[in-house]
Amino acid sequence: MEKDEEEYSTKIFAVRTTTGQEGNVAKLIATKVEMNKIPIKAILVPETLRGYVFIEADGPHFVEKAIAGVKHVRSRVPGIVSFSEVEKYIVRKPIIEELSENDIVEVTGGPFKGMRAKITRIDRTKEEVTLELLEATFTLPITVHSDYVKLVEKAKSESGEA
């Protein structure tokens, strides 16, 4: 057993659900837990992982009791999920922290959706990036919110490699 896992007395279990019904399943389980006083500590519905809900409890029998008869629950995944696997769904860094000037990004929304661009300036206070479209016939700087860009390629650093 790793040191990280020893620090946490509770265990995290994964429950398979119908894709797209994760939120509904979590609400139904939460209602059932409240009504029946089942000792469930937390229910996590990750945005990026579809078809799964994570439940924190002292044992698998509590999870089984909580999900029994709940619509859209497929099954409980056997075993315990380590905290390090779930942690990446909890700690969500804003995209702007990963971006730097000269990075190549793809625009994910707005009239320039699908186009690749190079970052020329970053305004971290407003969470905006100024881009130079690579696929445009002439260079036109545009400023968009950092949520509308997806990192495609990191810029090469001064030493030669990224």
Backbone as JSON Lines, residues from 0, in Angstrom:
{"i":0,"aa":"M","n":[0.84,-1.18,0.0],"ca":[0.0,0.0,0.0],"c":[0.89,1.24,0.0]}
{"i":1,"aa":"E","n":[0.6,2.21,-0.87],"ca":[1.4,3.42,-0.97],"c":[1.09,4.35,0.18]}
{"i":2,"aa":"K","n":[2.0,5.27,0.42],"ca":[1.83,6.22,1.51],"c":[0.6,7.11,1.3]}
{"i":3,"aa":"D","n":[0.35,7.53,0.04],"ca":[-0.81,8.38,-0.27],"c":[-2.11,7.71,0.16]}
{"i":4,"aa":"E","n":[-2.22,6.41,-0.09],"ca":[-3.46,5.71,0.2],"c":[-3.66,5.5,1.71]}
{"i":5,"aa":"E","n":[-2.56,5.47,2.48],"ca":[-2.67,5.29,3.92],"c":[-3.24,6.53,4.6]}
{"i":6,"aa":"E","n":[-3.03,7.71,4.01],"ca":[-3.49,8.96,4.61],"c":[-5.02,9.05,4.62]}
{"i":7,"aa":"Y","n":[-5.69,8.42,3.7],"ca":[-7.14,8.52,3.59],"c":[-7.79,7.26,4.13]}
{"i":8,"aa":"S","n":[-8.67,7.42,5.13],"ca":[-9.3,6.26,5.75],"c":[-10.45,5.73,4.9]}
{"i":9,"aa":"T","n":[-11.07,6.6,4.09],"ca":[-12.18,6.16,3.27],"c":[-11.69,5.64,1.93]}
{"i":10,"aa":"K","n":[-12.58,4.98,1.22],"ca":[-12.23,4.41,-0.07],"c":[-13.13,5.02,-1.15]}
{"i":11,"aa":"I","n":[-12.63,5.04,-2.37],"ca":[-13.39,5.59,-3.49],"c":[-13.73,4.46,-4.44]}
{"i":12,"aa":"F","n":[-15.0,4.39,-4.81],"ca":[-15.49,3.34,-5.7],"c":[-16.05,3.97,-6.96]}
{"i":13,"aa":"A","n":[-15.86,3.29,-8.09],"ca":[-16.38,3.76,-9.37],"c":[-17.68,3.02,-9.69]}
{"i":14,"aa":"V","n":[-18.64,3.76,-10.22],"ca":[-19.93,3.19,-10.62],"c":[-20.14,3.51,-12.09]}
{"i":15,"aa":"R","n":[-20.39,2.48,-12.9],"ca":[-20.66,2.69,-14.33],"c":[-22.11,3.12,-14.49]}
{"i":16,"aa":"T","n":[-22.32,4.11,-15.36],"ca":[-23.67,4.61,-15.6],"c":[-23.91,4.69,-17.11]}
{"i":17,"aa":"T","n":[-25.14,4.97,-17.48],"ca":[-25.46,5.24,-18.87],"c":[-24.79,6.56,-19.24]}
{"i":18,"aa":"T","n":[-24.1,6.61,-20.37],"ca":[-23.41,7.83,-20.78],"c":[-24.41,8.97,-20.94]}
{"i":19,"aa":"G","n":[-24.07,10.1,-20.34],"ca":[-24.94,11.27,-20.39],"c":[-25.9,11.38,-19.22]}
{"i":20,"aa":"Q","n":[-25.98,10.33,-18.4],"ca":[-26.9,10.33,-17.27],"c":[-26.18,10.43,-15.92]}
{"i":21,"aa":"E","n":[-24.9,10.8,-15.95],"ca":[-24.09,10.83,-14.74],"c":[-24.68,11.77,-13.68]}
{"i":22,"aa":"G","n":[-25.1,12.96,-14.1],"ca":[-25.67,13.94,-13.17],"c":[-26.97,13.45,-12.54]}
{"i":23,"aa":"N","n":[-27.83,12.86,-13.37],"ca":[-29.1,12.32,-12.86],"c":[-28.85,11.19,-11.87]}
{"i":24,"aa":"V","n":[-27.91,10.32,-12.18],"ca":[-27.57,9.2,-11.3],"c":[-27.07,9.74,-9.96]}
{"i":25,"aa":"A","n":[-26.2,10.75,-10.0],"ca":[-25.66,11.33,-8.77],"c":[-26.77,11.93,-7.92]}
{"i":26,"aa":"K","n":[-27.73,12.61,-8.55],"ca":[-28.85,13.2,-7.8],"c":[-29.72,12.12,-7.17]}
{"i":27,"aa":"L","n":[-30.0,11.06,-7.94],"ca":[-30.82,9.96,-7.41],"c":[-30.12,9.26,-6.25]}
{"i":28,"aa":"I","n":[-28.81,9.04,-6.38],"ca":[-28.05,8.4,-5.31],"c":[-28.03,9.31,-4.08]}
{"i":29,"aa":"A","n":[-27.82,10.61,-4.28],"ca":[-27.77,11.56,-3.16],"c":[-29.1,11.57,-2.4]}
{"i":30,"aa":"T","n":[-30.2,11.54,-3.15],"ca":[-31.53,11.52,-2.52],"c":[-31.71,10.24,-1.72]}
{"i":31,"aa":"K","n":[-31.32,9.12,-2.3],"ca":[-31.45,7.83,-1.62],"c":[-30.58,7.79,-0.36]}
{"i":32,"aa":"V","n":[-29.36,8.33,-0.44],"ca":[-28.44,8.36,0.7],"c":[-29.03,9.18,1.84]}
{"i":33,"aa":"E","n":[-29.62,10.35,1.5],"ca":[-30.23,11.2,2.53],"c":[-31.43,10.52,3.18]}
{"i":34,"aa":"M","n":[-32.29,9.93,2.37],"ca":[-33.51,9.31,2.9],"c":[-33.22,8.1,3.77]}
{"i":35,"aa":"N","n":[-32.25,7.28,3.36],"ca":[-31.96,6.03,4.07],"c":[-30.77,6.13,5.03]}
{"i":36,"aa":"K","n":[-30.23,7.35,5.17],"ca":[-29.09,7.57,6.08],"c":[-27.92,6.61,5.81]}
{"i":37,"aa":"I","n":[-27.58,6.43,4.53],"ca":[-26.45,5.57,4.14],"c":[-25.17,6.39,4.31]}
{"i":38,"aa":"P","n":[-24.13,5.85,4.97],"ca":[-22.91,6.63,5.22],"c":[-22.02,6.8,3.98]}
{"i":39,"aa":"I","n":[-22.49,7.58,3.02],"ca":[-21.72,7.93,1.83],"c":[-21.16,9.32,2.09]}
{"i":40,"aa":"K","n":[-19.86,9.49,1.88],"ca":[-19.22,10.77,2.21],"c":[-19.25,11.77,1.06]}
{"i":41,"aa":"A","n":[-19.08,11.27,-0.18],"ca":[-19.04,12.18,-1.33],"c":[-19.43,11.45,-2.61]}
{"i":42,"aa":"I","n":[-19.99,12.24,-3.54],"ca":[-20.31,11.72,-4.88],"c":[-19.68,12.69,-5.87]}
{"i":43,"aa":"L","n":[-18.85,12.16,-6.78],"ca":[-18.15,12.99,-7.75],"c":[-18.59,12.62,-9.16]}
{"i":44,"aa":"V","n":[-18.99,13.64,-9.93],"ca":[-19.36,13.45,-11.33],"c":[-18.35,14.23,-12.17]}
{"i":45,"aa":"P","n":[-17.31,13.56,-12.69],"ca":[-16.3,14.27,-13.48],"c":[-16.86,14.72,-14.84]}
{"i":46,"aa":"E","n":[-16.54,15.97,-15.21],"ca":[-17.02,16.5,-16.5],"c":[-16.37,15.78,-17.67]}
{"i":47,"aa":"T","n":[-15.09,15.46,-17.52],"ca":[-14.33,14.91,-18.64],"c":[-14.46,13.4,-18.81]}
{"i":48,"aa":"L","n":[-14.9,12.69,-17.77],"ca":[-15.03,11.24,-17.85],"c":[-16.51,10.89,-17.91]}
{"i":49,"aa":"R","n":[-16.94,10.43,-19.07],"ca":[-18.36,10.14,-19.26],"c":[-18.64,8.68,-18.93]}
{"i":50,"aa":"G","n":[-19.82,8.43,-18.33],"ca":[-20.23,7.07,-18.04],"c":[-19.8,6.55,-16.68]}
{"i":51,"aa":"Y","n":[-19.23,7.43,-15.85],"ca":[-18.78,7.0,-14.52],"c":[-19.13,8.04,-13.47]}
{"i":52,"aa":"V","n":[-19.41,7.55,-12.26],"ca":[-19.61,8.38,-11.08],"c":[-18.74,7.76,-9.99]}
{"i":53,"aa":"F","n":[-18.04,8.6,-9.24],"ca":[-17.21,8.12,-8.14],"c":[-17.92,8.37,-6.82]}
{"i":54,"aa":"I","n":[-17.89,7.36,-5.95],"ca":[-18.54,7.46,-4.65],"c":[-17.52,7.15,-3.56]}
{"i":55,"aa":"E","n":[-17.45,8.05,-2.56],"ca":[-16.55,7.85,-1.44],"c":[-17.34,7.28,-0.27]}
{"i":56,"aa":"A","n":[-16.89,6.13,0.24],"ca":[-17.56,5.46,1.35],"c":[-16.56,4.59,2.1]}
{"i":57,"aa":"D","n":[-16.97,4.1,3.28],"ca":[-16.09,3.25,4.08],"c":[-15.98,1.83,3.53]}
{"i":58,"aa":"G","n":[-16.98,1.37,2.79],"ca":[-16.93,0.02,2.26],"c":[-17.81,-0.16,1.05]}
{"i":59,"aa":"P","n":[-17.57,-1.23,0.26],"ca":[-18.34,-1.45,-0.96],"c":[-19.81,-1.76,-0.7]}
{"i":60,"aa":"H","n":[-20.13,-2.31,0.46],"ca":[-21.52,-2.65,0.76],"c":[-22.39,-1.4,0.88]}
{"i":61,"aa":"F","n":[-21.8,-0.29,1.34],"ca":[-22.56,0.97,1.42],"c":[-22.87,1.49,0.01]}
{"i":62,"aa":"V","n":[-21.89,1.34,-0.89],"ca":[-22.08,1.78,-2.28],"c":[-23.14,0.92,-2.95]}
{"i":63,"aa":"E","n":[-23.06,-0.39,-2.75],"ca":[-24.06,-1.31,-3.32],"c":[-25.47,-0.95,-2.84]}
{"i":64,"aa":"K","n":[-25.58,-0.63,-1.55],"ca":[-26.88,-0.26,-0.98],"c":[-27.39,1.05,-1.6]}
{"i":65,"aa":"A","n":[-26.47,1.99,-1.84],"ca":[-26.84,3.3,-2.39],"c":[-27.26,3.22,-3.85]}
{"i":66,"aa":"I","n":[-26.63,2.31,-4.63],"ca":[-26.93,2.26,-6.08],"c":[-28.0,1.23,-6.43]}
{"i":67,"aa":"A","n":[-28.39,0.4,-5.47],"ca":[-29.38,-0.65,-5.75],"c":[-30.71,-0.03,-6.21]}
{"i":68,"aa":"G","n":[-31.14,-0.44,-7.4],"ca":[-32.43,0.0,-7.93],"c":[-32.44,1.39,-8.54]}
{"i":69,"aa":"V","n":[-31.28,2.05,-8.6],"ca":[-31.22,3.4,-9.18],"c":[-31.17,3.28,-10.7]}
{"i":70,"aa":"K","n":[-32.05,4.05,-11.36],"ca":[-32.14,4.01,-12.81],"c":[-30.83,4.53,-13.43]}
{"i":71,"aa":"H","n":[-30.42,3.96,-14.54],"ca":[-29.22,4.32,-15.32],"c":[-27.91,3.86,-14.69]}
{"i":72,"aa":"V","n":[-27.95,3.14,-13.56],"ca":[-26.73,2.58,-13.0],"c":[-26.49,1.24,-13.67]}
{"i":73,"aa":"R","n":[-25.32,1.08,-14.28],"ca":[-24.98,-0.18,-14.93],"c":[-24.44,-1.18,-13.9]}
{"i":74,"aa":"S","n":[-23.35,-0.79,-13.21],"ca":[-22.74,-1.68,-12.22],"c":[-21.71,-0.92,-11.4]}
{"i":75,"aa":"R","n":[-21.26,-1.55,-10.31],"ca":[-20.14,-1.01,-9.55],"c":[-18.89,-1.67,-10.09]}
{"i":76,"aa":"V","n":[-17.88,-0.87,-10.37],"ca":[-16.62,-1.41,-10.87],"c":[-15.92,-2.1,-9.7]}
{"i":77,"aa":"P","n":[-15.53,-3.37,-9.87],"ca":[-14.88,-4.08,-8.76],"c":[-13.57,-3.41,-8.34]}
{"i":78,"aa":"G","n":[-13.31,-3.42,-7.05],"ca":[-12.07,-2.85,-6.53],"c":[-12.22,-1.41,-6.1]}
{"i":79,"aa":"I","n":[-11.1,-0.88,-5.62],"ca":[-11.06,0.49,-5.12],"c":[-10.28,1.35,-6.1]}
{"i":80,"aa":"V","n":[-10.76,2.56,-6.33],"ca":[-10.07,3.5,-7.19],"c":[-9.1,4.3,-6.32]}
{"i":81,"aa":"S","n":[-7.84,4.42,-6.75],"ca":[-6.88,5.17,-5.94],"c":[-7.18,6.66,-6.05]}
{"i":82,"aa":"F","n":[-6.83,7.39,-4.98],"ca":[-7.1,8.83,-4.95],"c":[-6.37,9.56,-6.07]}
{"i":83,"aa":"S","n":[-5.16,9.1,-6.43],"ca":[-4.39,9.76,-7.49],"c":[-5.1,9.69,-8.84]}
{"i":84,"aa":"E","n":[-5.87,8.61,-9.07],"ca":[-6.63,8.49,-10.32],"c":[-7.8,9.46,-10.35]}
{"i":85,"aa":"V","n":[-8.42,9.7,-9.2],"ca":[-9.58,10.59,-9.12],"c":[-9.14,12.04,-9.03]}
{"i":86,"aa":"E","n":[-7.97,12.28,-8.47],"ca":[-7.49,13.64,-8.22],"c":[-7.42,14.48,-9.49]}
{"i":87,"aa":"K","n":[-7.08,13.87,-10.62],"ca":[-6.98,14.64,-11.87],"c":[-8.34,15.19,-12.32]}
{"i":88,"aa":"Y","n":[-9.42,14.6,-11.84],"ca":[-10.76,15.1,-12.18],"c":[-11.21,16.18,-11.19]}
{"i":89,"aa":"I","n":[-10.59,16.24,-10.03],"ca":[-10.96,17.22,-9.01],"c":[-10.21,18.53,-9.24]}
{"i":90,"aa":"V","n":[-8.88,18.45,-9.38],"ca":[-8.07,19.64,-9.55],"c":[-8.08,20.01,-11.02]}
{"i":91,"aa":"R","n":[-8.77,21.08,-11.33],"ca":[-8.91,21.52,-12.71],"c":[-8.22,22.86,-12.88]}
{"i":92,"aa":"K","n":[-7.09,22.86,-13.59],"ca":[-6.36,24.1,-13.81],"c":[-6.98,24.84,-14.99]}
{"i":93,"aa":"P","n":[-7.05,26.17,-14.9],"ca":[-7.52,26.93,-16.06],"c":[-6.53,26.77,-17.21]}
{"i":94,"aa":"I","n":[-7.03,26.74,-18.41],"ca":[-6.2,26.52,-19.61],"c":[-5.13,27.6,-19.74]}
{"i":95,"aa":"I","n":[-5.42,28.81,-19.26],"ca":[-4.47,29.92,-19.44],"c":[-3.15,29.67,-18.72]}
{"i":96,"aa":"E","n":[-3.15,28.85,-17.66],"ca":[-1.92,28.54,-16.93],"c":[-0.97,27.7,-17.77]}
{"i":97,"aa":"E","n":[-1.5,26.93,-18.7],"ca":[-0.67,26.06,-19.54],"c":[-0.15,26.77,-20.78]}
{"i":98,"aa":"L","n":[-0.73,27.92,-21.13],"ca":[-0.39,28.62,-22.36],"c":[0.8,29.56,-22.18]}
{"i":99,"aa":"S","n":[1.56,29.72,-23.24],"ca":[2.63,30.71,-23.26],"c":[2.71,31.28,-24.69]}
{"i":100,"aa":"E","n":[3.43,32.4,-24.83],"ca":[3.54,33.04,-26.14],"c":[4.2,32.12,-27.16]}
{"i":101,"aa":"N","n":[3.78,32.23,-28.39],"ca":[4.25,31.44,-29.54],"c":[3.74,30.0,-29.55]}
{"i":102,"aa":"D","n":[2.9,29.62,-28.6],"ca":[2.26,28.3,-28.64],"c":[1.28,28.26,-29.81]}
{"i":103,"aa":"I","n":[1.11,27.08,-30.38],"ca":[0.13,26.89,-31.45],"c":[-1.14,26.34,-30.8]}
{"i":104,"aa":"V","n":[-2.27,27.0,-31.07],"ca":[-3.55,26.59,-30.49],"c":[-4.59,26.44,-31.59]}
{"i":105,"aa":"E","n":[-5.69,25.78,-31.23],"ca":[-6.82,25.68,-32.14],"c":[-7.98,26.43,-31.5]}
{"i":106,"aa":"V","n":[-8.67,27.25,-32.28],"ca":[-9.81,28.0,-31.78],"c":[-11.0,27.04,-31.71]}
{"i":107,"aa":"T","n":[-11.67,26.97,-30.54],"ca":[-12.75,25.99,-30.35],"c":[-14.14,26.61,-30.37]}
{"i":108,"aa":"G","n":[-14.22,27.93,-30.55],"ca":[-15.54,28.56,-30.61],"c":[-15.49,29.87,-31.36]}
{"i":109,"aa":"G","n":[-16.66,30.34,-31.73],"ca":[-16.74,31.62,-32.44],"c":[-16.59,31.47,-33.94]}
{"i":110,"aa":"P","n":[-16.47,32.6,-34.64],"ca":[-16.41,32.56,-36.1],"c":[-15.12,31.93,-36.65]}
{"i":111,"aa":"F","n":[-14.08,31.84,-35.83],"ca":[-12.81,31.26,-36.28],"c":[-12.64,29.83,-35.8]}
{"i":112,"aa":"K","n":[-13.73,29.19,-35.41],"ca":[-13.69,27.83,-34.88],"c":[-13.0,26.87,-35.85]}
{"i":113,"aa":"G","n":[-12.1,26.06,-35.31],"ca":[-11.39,25.07,-36.11],"c":[-10.09,25.57,-36.71]}
{"i":114,"aa":"M","n":[-9.85,26.88,-36.63],"ca":[-8.63,27.44,-37.21],"c":[-7.48,27.36,-36.22]}
{"i":115,"aa":"R","n":[-6.27,27.19,-36.75],"ca":[-5.08,27.18,-35.91],"c":[-4.52,28.59,-35.84]}
{"i":116,"aa":"A","n":[-3.92,28.89,-34.69],"ca":[-3.37,30.23,-34.5],"c":[-2.15,30.17,-33.59]}
{"i":117,"aa":"K","n":[-1.34,31.24,-33.65],"ca":[-0.18,31.37,-32.78],"c":[-0.48,32.45,-31.76]}
{"i":118,"aa":"I","n":[-0.15,32.17,-30.49],"ca":[-0.4,33.16,-29.43],"c":[0.69,34.23,-29.5]}
{"i":119,"aa":"T","n":[0.24,35.5,-29.57],"ca":[1.2,36.6,-29.61],"c":[1.26,37.33,-28.27]}
{"i":120,"aa":"R","n":[0.15,37.3,-27.5],"ca":[0.12,37.98,-26.21],"c":[-0.88,37.29,-25.3]}
{"i":121,"aa":"I","n":[-0.6,37.28,-23.99],"ca":[-1.5,36.69,-23.01],"c":[-1.79,37.71,-21.93]}
{"i":122,"aa":"D","n":[-3.08,37.94,-21.67],"ca":[-3.52,38.82,-20.58],"c":[-4.14,37.93,-19.51]}
{"i":123,"aa":"R","n":[-3.33,37.56,-18.52],"ca":[-3.78,36.62,-17.49],"c":[-4.85,37.2,-16.58]}
{"i":124,"aa":"T","n":[-4.86,38.52,-16.38],"ca":[-5.88,39.13,-15.51],"c":[-7.27,39.04,-16.12]}
{"i":125,"aa":"K","n":[-7.36,39.26,-17.44],"ca":[-8.65,39.16,-18.14],"c":[-8.91,37.76,-18.68]}
{"i":126,"aa":"E","n":[-7.9,36.87,-18.56],"ca":[-7.96,35.51,-19.11],"c":[-8.22,35.53,-20.61]}
{"i":127,"aa":"E","n":[-7.52,36.44,-21.3],"ca":[-7.66,36.57,-22.75],"c":[-6.32,36.33,-23.43]}
{"i":128,"aa":"V","n":[-6.38,35.81,-24.65],"ca":[-5.18,35.62,-25.45],"c":[-5.35,36.33,-26.79]}
{"i":129,"aa":"T","n":[-4.27,36.93,-27.26],"ca":[-4.27,37.56,-28.58],"c":[-3.61,36.58,-29.53]}
{"i":130,"aa":"L","n":[-4.31,36.29,-30.62],"ca":[-3.87,35.26,-31.57],"c":[-3.58,35.86,-32.94]}
{"i":131,"aa":"E","n":[-2.73,35.15,-33.66],"ca":[-2.46,35.46,-35.06],"c":[-2.86,34.21,-35.84]}
{"i":132,"aa":"L","n":[-3.9,34.31,-36.62],"ca":[-4.41,33.14,-37.35],"c":[-3.39,32.69,-38.39]}
{"i":133,"aa":"L","n":[-3.08,31.39,-38.38],"ca":[-2.09,30.84,-39.3],"c":[-2.69,30.55,-40.67]}
{"i":134,"aa":"E","n":[-3.99,30.25,-40.69],"ca":[-4.64,29.86,-41.94],"c":[-5.27,31.04,-42.69]}
{"i":135,"aa":"A","n":[-5.14,32.24,-42.11],"ca":[-5.71,33.42,-42.77],"c":[-4.75,33.92,-43.85]}
{"i":136,"aa":"T","n":[-5.3,34.6,-44.88],"ca":[-4.48,35.1,-45.97],"c":[-3.63,36.29,-45.53]}
{"i":137,"aa":"F","n":[-4.09,37.06,-44.55],"ca":[-3.3,38.17,-44.01],"c":[-3.34,38.09,-42.48]}
{"i":138,"aa":"T","n":[-2.3,38.62,-41.85],"ca":[-2.21,38.51,-40.39],"c":[-3.14,39.51,-39.72]}
{"i":139,"aa":"L","n":[-4.1,39.0,-39.01],"ca":[-5.08,39.82,-38.31],"c":[-5.08,39.37,-36.85]}
{"i":140,"aa":"P","n":[-4.6,40.22,-35.94],"ca":[-4.61,39.81,-34.54],"c":[-6.04,39.82,-33.98]}
{"i":141,"aa":"I","n":[-6.42,38.72,-33.33],"ca":[-7.73,38.66,-32.7],"c":[-7.54,38.31,-31.22]}
{"i":142,"aa":"T","n":[-8.42,38.84,-30.38],"ca":[-8.35,38.56,-28.95],"c":[-9.58,37.75,-28.55]}
{"i":143,"aa":"V","n":[-9.33,36.6,-27.93],"ca":[-10.43,35.73,-27.5],"c":[-10.19,35.29,-26.06]}
{"i":144,"aa":"H","n":[-11.25,34.84,-25.4],"ca":[-11.14,34.31,-24.04],"c":[-10.38,32.99,-24.11]}
{"i":145,"aa":"S","n":[-9.6,32.72,-23.07],"ca":[-8.74,31.53,-23.07],"c":[-9.54,30.22,-23.11]}
{"i":146,"aa":"D","n":[-10.81,30.26,-22.74],"ca":[-11.65,29.05,-22.8],"c":[-11.92,28.62,-24.24]}
{"i":147,"aa":"Y","n":[-11.73,29.53,-25.19],"ca":[-12.03,29.24,-26.59],"c":[-10.81,28.76,-27.38]}
{"i":148,"aa":"V","n":[-9.74,28.4,-26.68],"ca":[-8.57,27.86,-27.38],"c":[-8.17,26.52,-26.76]}
{"i":149,"aa":"K","n":[-7.62,25.67,-27.62],"ca":[-7.13,24.35,-27.19],"c":[-5.68,24.26,-27.62]}
{"i":150,"aa":"L","n":[-4.8,23.92,-26.68],"ca":[-3.37,23.82,-26.98],"c":[-3.11,22.67,-27.95]}
{"i":151,"aa":"V","n":[-2.4,22.97,-29.04],"ca":[-2.07,21.97,-30.03],"c":[-0.58,21.62,-29.93]}
{"i":152,"aa":"E","n":[0.25,22.66,-29.81],"ca":[1.69,22.44,-29.8],"c":[2.38,23.52,-28.97]}
{"i":153,"aa":"K","n":[3.25,23.08,-28.04],"ca":[4.01,24.04,-27.23],"c":[5.08,24.68,-28.09]}
{"i":154,"aa":"A","n":[5.4,25.94,-27.79],"ca":[6.45,26.65,-28.52],"c":[7.81,26.08,-28.16]}
{"i":155,"aa":"K","n":[8.72,26.09,-29.11],"ca":[10.08,25.65,-28.85],"c":[10.77,26.71,-28.0]}
{"i":156,"aa":"S","n":[11.49,26.28,-26.97],"ca":[12.17,27.22,-26.1],"c":[13.48,27.7,-26.71]}
{"i":157,"aa":"E","n":[14.15,28.64,-26.04],"ca":[15.41,29.23,-26.54],"c":[16.49,28.15,-26.74]}
{"i":158,"aa":"S","n":[16.52,27.15,-25.86],"ca":[17.56,26.13,-25.91],"c":[17.37,25.14,-27.06]}
{"i":159,"aa":"G","n":[16.26,25.21,-27.74],"ca":[16.05,24.35,-28.91],"c":[14.88,23.41,-28.76]}
{"i":160,"aa":"E","n":[14.66,22.84,-27.6],"ca":[13.55,21.9,-27.39],"c":[12.53,22.49,-26.43]}
{"i":161,"aa":"A","n":[11.3,22.01,-26.53],"ca":[10.22,22.51,-25.68],"c":[10.31,21.91,-24.29]}
